[in-house]
């Protein structure tokens, strides 16, 4: 798994992240992710997980993204 963590939101329609350790919960309105530094909450509508690899830590989802919030451990 990658040492560093990156997150990118493209035109509020696609989110990609690296070094994700788990998808803790998901619905079409919220996705909760874990990474080494804590948790990430992605809020929106019509969200769908396109890809998640526990081995590589790669994550991708699409939909209307309203906000991203980081929470430390």
C-alpha positions in Angstrom: 0.0 0.0 0.0 1.1 3.5 -0.7 2.8 5.5 2.1 1.2 8.8 1.3 -2.5 9.6 1.0 -4.1 11.6 -1.9 -7.6 12.6 -2.6 -9.0 14.3 -5.7 -12.5 15.6 -6.6 -13.1 16.2 -10.3 -15.9 18.7 -11.1 -17.9 17.5 -8.1 -18.8 14.3 -10.0 -15.9 11.9 -9.3 -13.7 11.3 -6.3 -10.5 9.3 -6.2 -8.3 8.5 -3.3 -5.2 6.5 -2.5 -4.1 4.7 0.7 -7.7 3.8 1.7 -7.7 0.9 4.2 -11.5 0.3 4.3 -14.9 1.3 3.1 -16.7 1.5 6.5 -20.2 2.3 5.2 -21.9 3.5 2.0 -25.2 4.6 0.6 -26.2 6.8 -2.3 -25.9 9.9 0.0 -22.7 9.1 2.1 -19.5 7.1 1.9 -17.3 6.5 5.0 -13.7 5.6 4.4 -10.8 4.8 6.6 -7.1 5.6 6.0 -4.0 5.6 8.3 -4.7 9.1 9.6 -8.4 8.6 10.5 -11.7 8.7 8.6 -13.1 10.4 5.5 -16.8 11.2 5.1 -18.0 11.9 1.5 -21.5 13.4 1.3 -23.5 13.8 -1.9 -26.3 12.2 -3.9 -26.5 9.3 -6.4 -23.1 8.2 -5.3 -21.8 4.8 -6.5 -18.5 3.1 -5.7 -16.7 2.4 -9.0 -13.6 0.8 -7.5 -12.0 -0.1 -4.2 -8.9 -2.3 -3.8 -7.9 -3.2 -0.3 -4.6 -4.4 -1.6 -3.5 -1.2 -3.4 -5.7 1.2 -1.4 -7.2 2.7 -4.6 -10.7 4.1 -4.3 -13.0 5.7 -6.8 -16.7 6.8 -6.7 -19.0 8.9 -8.9 -22.1 11.0 -8.2 -22.9 14.5 -7.1 -20.3 15.3 -4.4 -21.4 18.0 -1.9 -18.5 17.8 0.6 -15.6 15.8 2.0 -14.7 15.8 5.7 -11.6 14.4 7.4 -11.7 13.2 11.0 -8.5 12.3 12.8 -8.1 9.1 14.8 
